[in-house]
C-alpha cells in the first residue's frame, strides 16, 4: 500500500479552500449580512410577514454560510499544525487523526462547492414541488406517495420548512398528485435537478399473483414567485372553480367549498389547492403556484429563443431521469449523471443528497460545454 502523502493532501484542501473562498467572496458576504441585519432591525418589518420571513431566512442562511467557510478555514489551519507536530514527533496516532480530518474537510469543501454552482436566475428561491402519478395504476399512485415522503424526509434532514399546499388521494392507495412548498435558500436550485419522470420497478404489493410491475411518477419543481416577478394574469384568462376538500378514498373532510381549482386558458395549466382552511387562502396559494409555473414557462421560452439564435448546441435535459429498481436487484440510478446506489431504503428515507449534488454538477458541466461549443461556433464564423 502506498504511503499517505500528507503534503499532497494538504495542498489539495488548501487549493479547494482558496477557490471556494474566492467564489463565495467573503467580503461581499459580510456586506450582505450587514445589509440584511439592518433590514431585520427595522421597526415595521413584521407588518409584512412574508417580507419579514424572506429577510430573516436570507439573513440566517448568509450567516450560516459565513460561519461554515470561516470554520473550515480554522480547521484547515489546525490540521496543518497537527500534521506538522505528528511528523516532528513521529506520532502515528496524531497523523492518523490528521488523515481523518483532512478527508472530512475535503468532503465539507466539496459540499459547499456545490452551492457555488447554483448561479441560475431563480436558484436562490424557495421551491414549489408537484408530484403526479403516471402510468402504472395503483402502483404508480403508491410510488407517487413514496416520492412525496422521500422529499419531505430530505427537507426534514436539512431542517427546511415544508408546507403542504394540495393533496389529491387515489381511490385504492397512494396519491394522484401532491404539491408542497420548501422554504429554504437555494431550495429551488437544489431541487430543480429532481424534475422529470421517475420510474419504479418492483414486485407489486397490489398484485395477488406477485408479478413485477413498472410504474411512473412525474416530479415538477418551480421557483416560488416574488412580488418583483410581475406575472400579470388577466381575469379573462382564468376560470376559478370551488369545491369541497376531500380526504383519502374520496371521503369528505369538510362541508364548505374551500378548495379551489384555477384553470389558465392560454396554457391549459390547472392548479388545485385544498390544504388551507379558507377559500381565500387556497385561492391565494393557487395563484402563487400558477404564477410560478408561468414564470418557468416564460424563462423556458426565452431560453428556447436564445437557443434557436445560437443553433442546436445541446440536447435538452432528458425527461426520464431516474430508475428505482427493487426487484430483481436493489438499485437507484440517475440516468443522466450515472450516479447510483444500492441503498434503496436509505434513498426512500430521504438520503438523496448524492443524487442532487451529482445533478447540479452535471447541469453545470452541460452549461459549460454548451457555452464552449457556442463560442467555437461563433469563432468559426469569423
C-alpha positions as CSV (number, residue, x, y, z in Angstrom):
1,X,0.0,0.0,0.0
2,X,1.4,3.4,-1.0
3,X,2.3,5.7,1.9
4,X,-0.2,8.5,2.5
5,X,1.1,11.8,1.1
6,X,0.2,14.4,3.7
7,X,1.8,17.2,1.7
8,X,-0.2,16.5,-1.4
9,X,-3.4,16.0,0.7
10,X,-2.9,19.4,2.5
11,X,-2.1,21.1,-0.8
12,X,-5.4,19.8,-2.3
13,X,-7.6,21.1,0.6
14,X,-5.6,24.4,0.5
15,X,-6.4,24.8,-3.2
16,X,-10.0,23.9,-2.7
17,X,-10.5,26.2,0.2
18,X,-8.8,29.1,-1.7
19,X,-11.1,28.6,-4.7
20,X,-14.2,28.3,-2.6
21,X,-13.3,31.5,-0.6
22,X,-12.9,33.4,-3.8
23,X,-16.1,32.0,-5.3
24,X,-18.1,32.9,-2.2
25,X,-16.4,36.3,-1.9
26,X,-16.5,36.5,1.9
27,X,-16.1,40.3,2.0
28,X,-19.3,40.7,-0.2
29,X,-21.0,38.1,2.0
30,X,-20.2,40.2,5.2
31,X,-21.6,43.2,3.4
32,X,-24.8,41.4,2.5
33,X,-25.2,40.2,6.1
34,X,-24.8,43.8,7.4
35,X,-27.5,44.9,4.9
36,X,-29.9,42.2,5.9
37,X,-29.2,42.8,9.7
38,X,-30.1,46.5,9.0
39,X,-33.4,45.4,7.3
40,X,-34.2,42.9,10.1
41,X,-33.8,45.7,12.7
42,X,-36.4,48.0,11.0
43,X,-39.4,48.6,13.4
44,X,-42.1,47.9,10.8
45,X,-40.6,44.8,9.3
46,X,-43.2,42.4,10.7
47,X,-46.0,44.5,9.3
48,X,-45.5,42.4,6.2
49,X,-44.9,38.8,7.5
50,X,-43.9,37.5,4.0
51,X,-41.2,40.1,3.6
52,X,-40.1,39.6,7.2
53,X,-39.8,35.9,6.7
54,X,-37.8,36.3,3.5
55,X,-35.4,38.8,5.1
56,X,-34.8,36.7,8.3
57,X,-34.4,33.4,6.2
58,X,-31.8,35.0,3.9
59,X,-30.0,36.5,6.9
60,X,-29.9,33.2,8.7
61,X,-28.6,31.5,5.5
62,X,-25.9,34.1,4.9
63,X,-24.7,34.0,8.5
64,X,-24.6,30.2,8.4
65,X,-22.6,30.2,5.1
66,X,-20.1,32.7,6.6
67,X,-19.7,30.6,9.7
68,X,-19.2,27.4,7.7
69,X,-16.4,28.9,5.5
70,X,-14.7,30.6,8.5
71,X,-14.9,27.3,10.4
72,X,-13.4,25.4,7.5
73,X,-10.6,28.0,7.4
74,X,-9.8,27.4,11.1
75,X,-9.9,23.6,10.5
76,X,-7.5,23.8,7.6
77,X,-5.0,25.8,9.8
78,X,-5.4,23.3,12.7
79,X,-4.9,20.2,10.5
80,X,-1.7,21.7,9.1
81,X,-0.4,22.1,12.7
82,X,-1.5,18.6,13.6
83,X,0.4,17.1,10.7
84,X,3.5,19.2,11.5
85,X,3.6,18.1,15.1
86,X,2.8,14.5,14.2
87,X,5.7,14.3,11.8
88,X,8.1,16.1,14.1
89,X,7.4,13.7,16.9
90,X,6.8,10.6,14.8
91,X,3.3,10.4,16.4
92,X,1.4,8.0,14.3
93,X,-1.8,8.4,16.3
94,X,-1.8,12.2,15.6
95,X,-1.1,11.5,11.9
96,X,-4.0,9.1,11.7
97,X,-6.2,11.7,13.3
98,X,-5.0,14.3,10.8
99,X,-5.7,12.0,7.9
100,X,-9.3,11.5,9.0
101,X,-9.7,15.3,9.5
102,X,-8.2,16.0,6.0
103,X,-10.7,13.7,4.4
104,X,-13.6,15.2,6.4
105,X,-12.5,18.8,5.4
106,X,-12.2,17.7,1.8
107,X,-15.8,16.4,1.8
108,X,-17.2,19.5,3.5
109,X,-15.4,21.7,1.0
110,X,-17.0,19.7,-1.8
111,X,-20.4,20.1,-0.2
112,X,-20.0,23.8,0.0
113,X,-18.6,23.9,-3.6
114,X,-22.0,22.6,-4.9
115,X,-23.7,25.8,-3.8
116,X,-21.4,28.0,-5.8
117,X,-22.7,26.2,-8.9
118,X,-26.2,27.4,-8.1
119,X,-26.0,30.6,-10.1
120,X,-29.2,30.4,-12.1
121,X,-31.7,33.3,-12.1
122,X,-34.1,31.6,-9.7
123,X,-31.7,29.2,-7.9
124,X,-31.7,31.1,-4.6
125,X,-35.5,30.9,-4.3
126,X,-37.8,28.6,-2.3
127,X,-39.3,25.8,-4.3
128,X,-42.8,24.5,-5.1
129,X,-42.8,20.8,-5.9
130,X,-45.6,18.9,-7.5
131,X,-45.6,15.1,-7.8
132,X,-48.1,13.3,-10.1
133,X,-48.7,9.6,-10.5
134,X,-48.3,8.4,-14.1
135,X,-48.7,5.0,-15.9
136,X,-48.9,2.0,-13.6
137,X,-52.3,2.3,-11.9
138,X,-52.4,1.8,-8.2
139,X,-48.6,1.1,-8.1
140,X,-48.0,4.5,-9.7
141,X,-50.2,6.2,-7.1
142,X,-48.3,4.4,-4.3
143,X,-45.0,5.3,-5.9
144,X,-46.0,9.0,-6.0
145,X,-46.7,8.8,-2.3
146,X,-43.3,7.2,-1.7
147,X,-41.6,10.1,-3.6
148,X,-43.6,12.6,-1.6
149,X,-42.4,11.0,1.7
150,X,-38.8,10.9,0.3
151,X,-38.7,14.6,-0.5
152,X,-40.4,15.6,2.8
153,X,-37.8,13.4,4.7
154,X,-35.0,15.0,2.7
155,X,-36.2,18.5,3.8
156,X,-36.6,17.3,7.4
157,X,-33.0,16.1,7.4
158,X,-31.8,19.6,6.4
159,X,-34.2,21.4,8.8
160,X,-36.1,23.0,5.9
161,X,-39.6,24.2,6.5
162,X,-42.2,22.5,4.3
163,X,-45.9,23.4,3.7
164,X,-48.4,21.0,2.0
165,X,-50.4,23.0,-0.5
166,X,-52.6,20.4,-2.2
167,X,-53.1,16.6,-2.0
168,X,-55.3,14.5,-4.2
169,X,-55.7,11.0,-2.9
170,X,-56.1,7.9,-5.2
171,X,-59.1,5.6,-4.6
172,X,-57.3,2.4,-3.6
173,X,-53.9,3.6,-2.2
174,X,-51.3,6.4,-2.6
175,X,-51.9,9.8,-4.3
176,X,-52.9,11.1,-7.7
177,X,-50.9,14.3,-7.0
178,X,-49.5,16.5,-4.3
179,X,-48.0,19.9,-4.2
180,X,-45.8,21.2,-1.4
181,X,-43.5,24.2,-0.7
182,X,-39.9,24.1,0.6
183,X,-38.8,27.3,2.3
184,X,-35.1,27.5,2.3
185,X,-32.4,29.5,0.5
186,X,-31.4,27.7,-2.7
187,X,-34.2,25.1,-2.3
188,X,-35.2,25.6,-6.0
189,X,-31.6,25.4,-7.2
190,X,-31.1,22.1,-5.4
191,X,-34.5,20.5,-6.1
192,X,-34.7,21.7,-9.8
193,X,-32.5,18.8,-10.8
194,X,-35.1,16.4,-9.5
195,X,-37.7,17.5,-12.1
196,X,-38.6,14.8,-14.7
197,X,-40.0,11.3,-14.9
198,X,-39.2,8.8,-12.1
199,X,-39.6,5.0,-12.7
200,X,-40.1,2.2,-10.2
201,X,-39.6,-1.5,-10.8
202,X,-40.7,-3.9,-8.1
203,X,-42.9,-6.8,-7.2
204,X,-46.3,-5.2,-6.9
205,X,-47.8,-5.4,-3.4
206,X,-51.2,-4.9,-5.0
207,X,-50.9,-7.9,-7.4
208,X,-52.2,-11.1,-5.8
209,X,-50.0,-13.1,-8.3
210,X,-46.9,-11.3,-7.2
211,X,-45.8,-10.1,-10.6
212,X,-43.2,-7.5,-11.3
213,X,-44.7,-4.0,-12.1
214,X,-43.2,-0.9,-13.7
215,X,-44.8,2.4,-12.7
216,X,-44.0,6.0,-13.3
217,X,-44.4,9.4,-11.5
218,X,-43.6,12.9,-12.6
219,X,-41.9,15.5,-10.5
220,X,-42.2,19.2,-11.3
221,X,-40.2,21.8,-9.5
222,X,-40.8,25.6,-9.9
223,X,-39.4,28.6,-8.0
224,X,-41.6,30.5,-5.7
225,X,-42.7,33.8,-7.2
226,X,-41.9,37.1,-5.6
227,X,-43.5,40.5,-5.9
228,X,-40.8,41.7,-8.3
229,X,-41.6,38.9,-10.9
230,X,-44.5,40.8,-12.5
231,X,-46.5,37.9,-13.9
232,X,-49.8,39.6,-15.0
233,X,-52.7,37.2,-15.3
234,X,-55.9,38.9,-16.6
235,X,-59.1,37.6,-15.1
236,X,-60.4,36.7,-18.5
237,X,-57.5,34.2,-18.9
238,X,-58.6,32.1,-15.9
239,X,-61.6,30.2,-14.5
240,X,-61.8,29.7,-10.8
241,X,-63.9,26.7,-9.5
242,X,-64.6,26.0,-5.9
243,X,-65.5,22.6,-4.3
244,X,-65.4,20.7,-1.1
245,X,-62.0,19.4,0.1
246,X,-61.6,15.6,0.2
247,X,-59.6,13.1,2.1
248,X,-58.3,9.5,1.4
249,X,-60.7,7.4,-0.6
250,X,-62.8,10.4,-1.5
251,X,-64.3,10.8,1.9
252,X,-65.5,14.4,2.7
253,X,-63.3,16.1,5.2
254,X,-65.4,19.3,5.3
255,X,-68.7,20.6,4.1
256,X,-67.6,24.0,2.9
257,X,-66.5,25.0,-0.6
258,X,-63.0,25.9,0.5
259,X,-60.9,24.0,-2.2
260,X,-60.0,26.0,-5.3
261,X,-59.2,24.9,-8.9
262,X,-57.8,27.6,-11.2
263,X,-57.6,26.9,-15.0
264,X,-55.4,29.1,-17.1
265,X,-56.9,29.1,-20.6
266,X,-53.8,30.2,-22.7
267,X,-51.6,27.4,-21.4
268,X,-54.0,24.8,-20.2
269,X,-52.3,24.8,-16.7
270,X,-54.6,23.6,-13.9
271,X,-53.8,24.3,-10.3
272,X,-55.7,23.0,-7.3
273,X,-55.4,23.9,-3.7
274,X,-57.3,22.5,-0.7
275,X,-54.9,22.3,2.3
276,X,-55.5,25.8,3.6
277,X,-58.5,26.5,5.9
278,X,-60.3,29.1,3.8
279,X,-61.2,29.6,0.2
280,X,-59.4,32.9,0.2
281,X,-56.2,31.3,1.4
282,X,-56.5,28.5,-1.1
283,X,-57.1,30.9,-4.0
284,X,-54.0,33.0,-3.0
285,X,-51.9,29.8,-2.8
286,X,-53.2,28.5,-6.1
287,X,-52.5,31.9,-7.8
288,X,-48.9,31.8,-6.4
289,X,-48.3,28.4,-7.9
290,X,-49.8,29.4,-11.2
291,X,-47.6,32.4,-11.4
292,X,-44.6,30.2,-10.5
293,X,-45.4,27.9,-13.4
294,X,-45.9,30.8,-15.8
295,X,-42.6,32.2,-14.7
296,X,-40.9,29.0,-15.6
297,X,-42.7,28.9,-19.0
298,X,-41.5,32.4,-19.7
299,X,-38.0,31.5,-18.7
300,X,-38.0,28.4,-20.9
301,X,-39.4,30.4,-23.9
302,X,-36.6,32.9,-23.5
303,X,-34.1,30.1,-23.4
304,X,-35.6,28.4,-26.4
305,X,-35.4,31.6,-28.5
306,X,-31.8,32.1,-27.5
307,X,-31.1,28.5,-28.4
308,X,-32.7,29.0,-31.9
309,X,-30.5,32.0,-32.5
310,X,-27.4,30.1,-31.4
311,X,-28.2,26.9,-33.1
312,X,-28.9,23.5,-31.6
313,X,-25.9,23.2,-29.3
314,X,-27.0,20.7,-26.7
315,X,-29.9,18.3,-26.4
316,X,-32.4,19.4,-23.8
317,X,-32.4,17.9,-20.3
318,X,-33.9,14.4,-20.7
319,X,-37.3,13.8,-19.2
320,X,-36.9,10.3,-17.8
321,X,-34.3,10.9,-15.2
322,X,-34.2,8.2,-12.5
323,X,-34.9,4.5,-12.0
324,X,-35.7,2.9,-8.7
325,X,-35.3,-0.9,-9.0
326,X,-36.4,-3.1,-6.1
327,X,-36.6,-6.4,-8.0
328,X,-34.7,-8.5,-9.2
329,X,-31.9,-6.4,-7.5
330,X,-31.7,-3.3,-5.4
331,X,-30.5,-0.2,-7.3
332,X,-31.4,3.5,-7.7
333,X,-29.7,5.1,-10.7
334,X,-29.8,8.5,-12.2
335,X,-29.9,8.0,-16.0
336,X,-28.4,11.4,-16.7
337,X,-25.5,11.6,-14.4
338,X,-24.8,7.9,-13.9
339,X,-24.9,8.3,-10.1
340,X,-26.2,5.2,-8.4
341,X,-26.6,3.4,-5.1
342,X,-27.8,0.0,-3.9
343,X,-29.1,1.6,-0.6
344,X,-32.7,1.9,-1.9
345,X,-34.3,2.2,1.6
346,X,-32.0,5.0,2.5
347,X,-32.9,6.8,-0.7
348,X,-36.7,6.5,0.1
349,X,-35.9,7.7,3.6
350,X,-34.6,11.0,2.1
351,X,-30.9,10.3,1.6
352,X,-30.8,11.9,-1.9
353,X,-28.0,14.5,-1.5
354,X,-25.6,12.4,-3.6
355,X,-28.1,12.4,-6.5
356,X,-28.8,16.2,-6.1
357,X,-25.2,17.1,-6.0
358,X,-24.4,14.9,-9.0
359,X,-27.2,16.5,-10.9
360,X,-26.1,20.0,-10.1
361,X,-22.5,19.2,-11.2
362,X,-23.8,17.5,-14.4
363,X,-26.0,20.5,-15.2
364,X,-23.1,22.9,-14.6
365,X,-20.9,20.9,-16.9
366,X,-23.6,20.8,-19.6
367,X,-23.9,24.6,-19.5
368,X,-20.1,24.9,-19.6
369,X,-19.8,22.6,-22.6
370,X,-22.7,24.4,-24.4
371,X,-21.1,27.8,-23.8
372,X,-17.8,26.4,-25.2
373,X,-19.4,25.0,-28.3
374,X,-21.3,28.3,-28.8
375,X,-18.0,30.2,-28.6
376,X,-16.4,27.8,-31.0
377,X,-19.3,28.1,-33.5
378,X,-19.1,31.9,-33.3
379,X,-15.4,31.9,-33.7
380,X,-15.7,29.7,-36.8
381,X,-18.0,32.3,-38.4
382,X,-15.3,35.0,-38.3
